[in-house]
Structures are given as C-alpha cells and as structure tokens.
Amino acid sequence: MDRTRKRRILEKLDEDGFITVSGVSELLGCAPVTVRRELEELEKQGLLKRVHGGAVRTGSNFVHNNVKEAFYQRIYDKMEIAKMAYDTIAAGETILVDDASTCLHLGSLIVNGREKPLHVITNSILLAERLLDCPHVDLTVIGGSVAKNLAATEGDAAWKQLEEVSADRAFIGVNGIDFERGISLTGYPQQKVKSLMMARSRSAYILADSGKFGKYYMSLLCPADEPTGIITDQNVDPRVLAKAREKGITILVKDRKRSKSDENG
C-alpha cells in the first residue's frame, strides 16, 4: 500500500504540477499526517519539492508521454538500481548517461549529491533539464535530432559528437538481456547512441530491472559479457545469478556481487 500511495502521489503531481496535502488526503483516503510523511520521503529521494501546504514537481514536464509510463513502472526497483549506479561514481569523474528512465532516477541522486562534483554528458533532454541549475555539475548535452517520444537526441549529429567525447563511466538502459544472444533494444537509432556511449567510456554499466532478463529484441547492443557490470534489483532470480557466474558475466545487486570484479574504471 505504501508504494502504491507514493506512485499515485507522483502521478498526480506530474499531471498537475502542484498538489496539496488536503487534496491528496481526500484522493487517497488517508490522514494528512500520512500524506506529509510520504511527501517528506519523496523529497529526500529527489522526486518532488515540498512547499507550504503541499508539494511541487522538481522540473516542468520531468516525465511525459512514453517516458512517463517507464518512469513509474517498477519505480522502487529503478531507484535501487540508480543508487547502486551512483555509488560507483567518484567525485570529479566524467560520466555518460543515456535517456533511460532509470537514468532519470540516477539524475535525482546527482542533483542531491553536492559532495560529488561531476561532468555529465547526456542525450536526454529531461535529464539535462533536471541538472541545469546544479552548481556541482558541468553539463554537456549531445545535440542531434529529437526523438519526441523519448525526449532524447539521436541521429548523425549525435553520433558524430559522441565520437569526440570520452568519459570515465557510462550508464545505459536496455530492454532485454539474454546471456546467449546478448543485450538488446527495441530500436536502432538509440542502439547507435548507447553503443557509442559504451565505446567512449572506460567503464560501462547496464542498468536493468530484473524483469529484463531472458528477453531479446530486434537491435543487438552488445554481448552480455561486454559491459563492466549489469546493475539490477534484488528481485532477480537466483538462477539468473548462477548462470551469470557460469558465463563470467558481472551482475551487481544490492549487498551482493557476482562473477568478475568491478574494474573501477
């Protein structure tokens, strides 16, 4: 019930831009003190900003269209994955971050991580908007054609610019992970962007919730053992972890680490 309540609060906030404690209390049928507690927790996670009597969203149109559905789906798994990804980053590093919904959650951690100054290079318009006013973030936005359903850039101009950058780490979202056939996506234009991000980074991490394992789509990104690590949530099937060990594939799970060691860039 707690997670369902938080999700409904975020969805309402995204629709209206502003919510009141009394309005949410009536909507959800719970006490105002419960709503205030939920808003406080969501603010700590960087998902909203509390104001007198309610809350406002952290950025205009932070999630919308196709991105909205992905952002809210398995939201707590994605937040867990994002926290693990953030913990791999050292202060002063340059990171490449793609347009995946989990990377938006990573963005919230970067915003609140003032002790960890970073140079962020991204093709995500939503992430760029999120980081725009962060004094501890040097921001580079990859140009190119805009895929409006993803609010992200792609195409020849994006590919050319990516070929000229370099980074310590890349964080990449995907649609499917099959240990035999590889890591895959649903479309080619973003496949090229993600592939270049991996190639231009010393370490590359795949961010994928546990529901992505055993699935394969039309655009192959890379073999499953190519990334530095695949970061997933604690709901991952133990059989997946066992198979990864057999094949020398690094899977990183909260409080656990499987197979090859992290090369730390």
C-alpha positions as CSV (number, residue, x, y, z in Angstrom):
1,M,0.0,0.0,0.0
2,D,2.9,2.4,0.9
3,R,4.5,2.1,-2.6
4,T,1.1,2.3,-4.3
5,R,0.4,5.5,-2.4
6,K,3.7,7.1,-3.4
7,R,3.2,6.2,-7.0
8,R,-0.3,7.8,-7.1
9,I,1.2,10.9,-5.4
10,L,3.9,11.2,-8.1
11,E,1.4,10.6,-10.9
12,K,-0.9,13.3,-9.6
13,L,2.0,15.7,-9.2
14,D,3.2,15.1,-12.7
15,E,-0.3,15.8,-14.1
16,D,-1.0,19.0,-12.1
17,G,2.5,20.3,-11.2
18,F,1.3,21.1,-7.7
19,I,-0.5,19.1,-5.0
20,T,-1.9,19.9,-1.6
21,V,-1.8,17.8,1.5
22,S,-5.6,18.1,1.9
23,G,-6.2,17.2,-1.8
24,V,-4.0,14.1,-1.7
25,S,-5.5,13.1,1.7
26,E,-9.0,13.2,0.1
27,L,-7.8,11.5,-3.1
28,L,-6.2,8.6,-1.3
29,G,-8.5,8.4,1.7
30,C,-5.7,8.7,4.2
31,A,-4.8,11.1,7.1
32,P,-3.0,14.4,6.3
33,V,-0.2,13.3,8.6
34,T,0.4,10.2,6.4
35,V,0.5,12.4,3.3
36,R,3.1,14.7,4.9
37,R,5.2,11.7,5.8
38,E,5.0,10.4,2.2
39,L,5.9,13.9,0.8
40,E,8.9,14.1,3.1
41,E,10.2,10.7,2.0
42,L,9.7,11.5,-1.7
43,E,11.5,14.9,-1.3
44,K,14.5,13.0,0.2
45,Q,14.5,10.8,-2.9
46,G,14.6,13.9,-5.1
47,L,11.2,13.3,-6.7
48,L,9.5,16.5,-5.6
49,K,9.9,19.7,-3.6
50,R,7.8,20.4,-0.5
51,V,6.2,23.8,-0.2
52,H,3.8,25.2,2.3
53,G,0.6,23.1,2.3
54,G,1.8,20.6,-0.3
55,A,4.5,20.0,-3.0
56,V,5.6,20.9,-6.5
57,R,7.4,18.7,-9.0
58,T,11.1,19.1,-9.4
59,G,11.0,20.2,-13.0
60,S,8.5,21.1,-15.7
61,N,7.4,18.0,-17.7
62,F,10.0,15.9,-15.9
63,V,8.3,12.8,-17.2
64,H,5.9,12.7,-20.1
65,N,4.5,10.7,-22.9
66,N,6.2,7.3,-23.3
67,V,8.8,8.2,-20.7
68,K,6.2,8.7,-18.0
69,E,5.0,5.1,-18.2
70,A,8.5,3.8,-18.0
71,F,9.5,6.2,-15.2
72,Y,6.7,4.9,-12.9
73,Q,7.0,1.3,-13.8
74,R,8.9,-0.7,-11.1
75,I,9.9,2.7,-9.7
76,Y,11.4,1.3,-6.5
77,D,13.5,-1.3,-8.3
78,K,14.8,1.5,-10.5
79,M,15.6,3.7,-7.5
80,E,17.5,0.9,-6.0
81,I,19.5,0.4,-9.2
82,A,20.1,4.1,-9.6
83,K,21.6,4.2,-6.0
84,M,24.0,1.4,-6.8
85,A,25.0,3.1,-10.0
86,Y,25.6,6.4,-8.2
87,D,27.7,4.7,-5.6
88,T,30.1,3.5,-8.4
89,I,30.9,7.1,-9.3
90,A,33.8,9.0,-7.8
91,A,33.9,12.8,-7.4
92,G,35.3,14.6,-10.3
93,E,34.5,11.9,-12.9
94,T,33.0,12.5,-16.3
95,I,30.0,10.2,-17.0
96,L,27.9,9.5,-20.0
97,V,24.2,9.0,-19.2
98,D,21.6,7.9,-21.7
99,D,17.9,8.6,-21.9
100,A,16.6,5.5,-20.0
101,S,14.0,6.0,-17.3
102,T,16.3,4.6,-14.6
103,C,18.9,7.2,-15.6
104,L,16.3,9.9,-14.6
105,H,16.3,8.4,-11.1
106,L,20.2,8.5,-11.2
107,G,19.8,12.2,-12.1
108,S,17.9,12.8,-8.9
109,L,20.8,11.4,-6.9
110,I,23.2,13.5,-8.8
111,V,21.2,16.7,-8.1
112,N,21.3,16.0,-4.3
113,G,24.9,14.8,-4.3
114,R,26.6,18.2,-3.8
115,E,29.6,16.5,-2.3
116,K,30.3,14.7,-5.6
117,P,31.0,17.2,-8.4
118,L,30.7,15.7,-11.8
119,H,30.8,16.3,-15.5
120,V,27.7,14.8,-17.0
121,I,27.3,14.2,-20.8
122,T,23.8,13.1,-21.9
123,N,21.4,12.9,-24.8
124,S,18.4,13.1,-22.5
125,I,16.6,16.4,-22.6
126,L,14.7,15.5,-19.4
127,L,17.9,14.7,-17.6
128,A,19.6,17.9,-18.9
129,E,16.7,20.0,-17.6
130,R,17.0,18.2,-14.2
131,L,20.7,19.1,-13.9
132,L,20.6,22.5,-15.5
133,D,20.7,24.5,-12.2
134,C,23.2,22.2,-10.3
135,P,26.3,24.2,-9.4
136,H,28.3,21.0,-8.8
137,V,27.5,19.6,-12.3
138,D,29.3,20.5,-15.5
139,L,26.7,19.6,-18.1
140,T,27.2,18.7,-21.8
141,V,24.1,18.0,-23.9
142,I,24.5,15.9,-27.0
143,G,22.9,17.5,-30.0
144,G,21.0,15.9,-32.9
145,S,17.5,15.0,-34.0
146,V,15.0,14.8,-31.1
147,A,13.0,11.6,-30.6
148,K,10.0,13.2,-29.1
149,N,8.6,10.1,-27.5
150,L,11.9,9.7,-25.6
151,A,12.7,13.4,-25.2
152,A,16.2,12.5,-26.3
153,T,18.6,13.2,-29.2
154,E,19.8,10.8,-31.8
155,G,20.9,10.7,-35.4
156,D,24.0,11.6,-37.3
157,A,24.8,14.8,-35.4
158,A,24.5,13.0,-32.0
159,W,26.7,10.1,-33.2
160,K,29.4,12.5,-34.5
161,Q,29.5,14.4,-31.3
162,L,29.7,11.2,-29.2
163,E,32.7,10.1,-31.3
164,E,34.6,13.1,-30.0
165,V,34.0,12.7,-26.2
166,S,35.5,10.5,-23.6
167,A,34.3,9.5,-20.1
168,D,35.2,7.5,-17.1
169,R,31.8,5.7,-16.9
170,A,28.7,5.2,-19.0
171,F,25.2,4.3,-17.7
172,I,23.0,2.6,-20.2
173,G,19.4,1.4,-20.1
174,V,18.2,-1.5,-22.2
175,N,15.1,-3.5,-23.0
176,G,16.4,-7.1,-22.8
177,I,19.2,-9.3,-21.5
178,D,19.8,-12.8,-22.9
179,F,23.0,-14.4,-21.9
180,E,23.2,-16.3,-25.1
181,R,22.1,-13.8,-27.7
182,G,23.2,-10.6,-25.9
183,I,21.8,-7.3,-24.6
184,S,19.2,-5.7,-26.8
185,L,16.9,-2.8,-27.5
186,T,13.7,-2.2,-29.4
187,G,15.1,0.3,-31.9
188,Y,18.2,1.1,-33.9
189,P,18.7,4.9,-33.5
190,Q,19.1,4.6,-29.8
191,Q,21.1,1.5,-30.2
192,K,23.8,3.5,-32.0
193,V,23.8,6.2,-29.3
194,K,24.1,3.7,-26.5
195,S,26.8,1.7,-28.3
196,L,28.9,4.9,-28.8
197,M,28.5,5.9,-25.2
198,M,29.8,2.5,-24.1
199,A,32.7,2.7,-26.6
200,R,33.7,6.2,-25.4
201,S,33.8,5.2,-21.7
202,R,36.5,3.4,-19.7
203,S,33.7,1.5,-17.8
204,A,30.2,0.8,-18.9
205,Y,27.3,-0.2,-16.8
206,I,23.9,-1.6,-17.9
207,L,21.0,-0.5,-15.7
208,A,18.2,-3.1,-16.0
209,D,15.5,-4.2,-13.6
210,S,15.2,-7.9,-13.0
211,G,12.2,-8.2,-15.5
212,K,14.6,-7.5,-18.4
213,F,16.4,-10.9,-18.1
214,G,15.5,-13.6,-20.5
215,K,14.2,-11.1,-23.1
216,Y,15.6,-10.3,-26.5
217,Y,14.6,-7.6,-29.0
218,M,15.5,-6.7,-32.6
219,S,18.5,-4.4,-32.0
220,L,21.6,-6.0,-30.5
221,L,23.6,-3.7,-28.4
222,C,26.4,-5.9,-27.3
223,P,27.3,-9.4,-25.9
224,A,26.1,-9.9,-22.3
225,D,29.7,-10.1,-21.0
226,E,30.9,-6.9,-22.6
227,P,29.8,-4.3,-20.0
228,T,31.8,-3.7,-16.8
229,G,28.7,-4.8,-15.0
230,I,24.9,-5.2,-15.2
231,I,23.2,-3.5,-12.2
232,T,19.9,-4.9,-11.3
233,D,17.5,-5.1,-8.3
234,Q,17.2,-7.7,-5.5
235,N,14.2,-9.4,-7.1
236,V,16.5,-11.0,-9.7
237,D,16.0,-14.8,-10.0
238,P,18.9,-16.6,-8.2
239,R,19.1,-18.9,-11.3
240,V,20.0,-15.8,-13.4
241,L,22.8,-15.0,-11.0
242,A,24.0,-18.6,-11.1
243,K,24.0,-18.6,-14.9
244,A,25.9,-15.3,-14.9
245,R,28.6,-16.8,-12.7
246,E,29.0,-19.7,-15.1
247,K,29.4,-17.4,-18.1
248,G,31.7,-14.9,-16.4
249,I,29.1,-12.1,-16.6
250,T,29.2,-9.5,-13.8
251,I,25.8,-8.7,-12.2
252,L,25.7,-6.2,-9.4
253,V,22.9,-6.5,-6.8
254,K,22.5,-4.6,-3.6
255,D,24.8,-6.0,-1.0
256,R,25.9,-8.7,-3.4
257,K,28.3,-9.0,-6.3
258,R,28.5,-11.8,-8.7
259,S,31.2,-13.1,-11.1
260,K,34.0,-10.8,-12.3
261,S,35.2,-7.9,-10.1
262,D,34.4,-4.3,-10.9
263,E,37.4,-2.8,-12.7
264,N,36.7,0.6,-11.1
265,G,37.2,2.4,-14.4
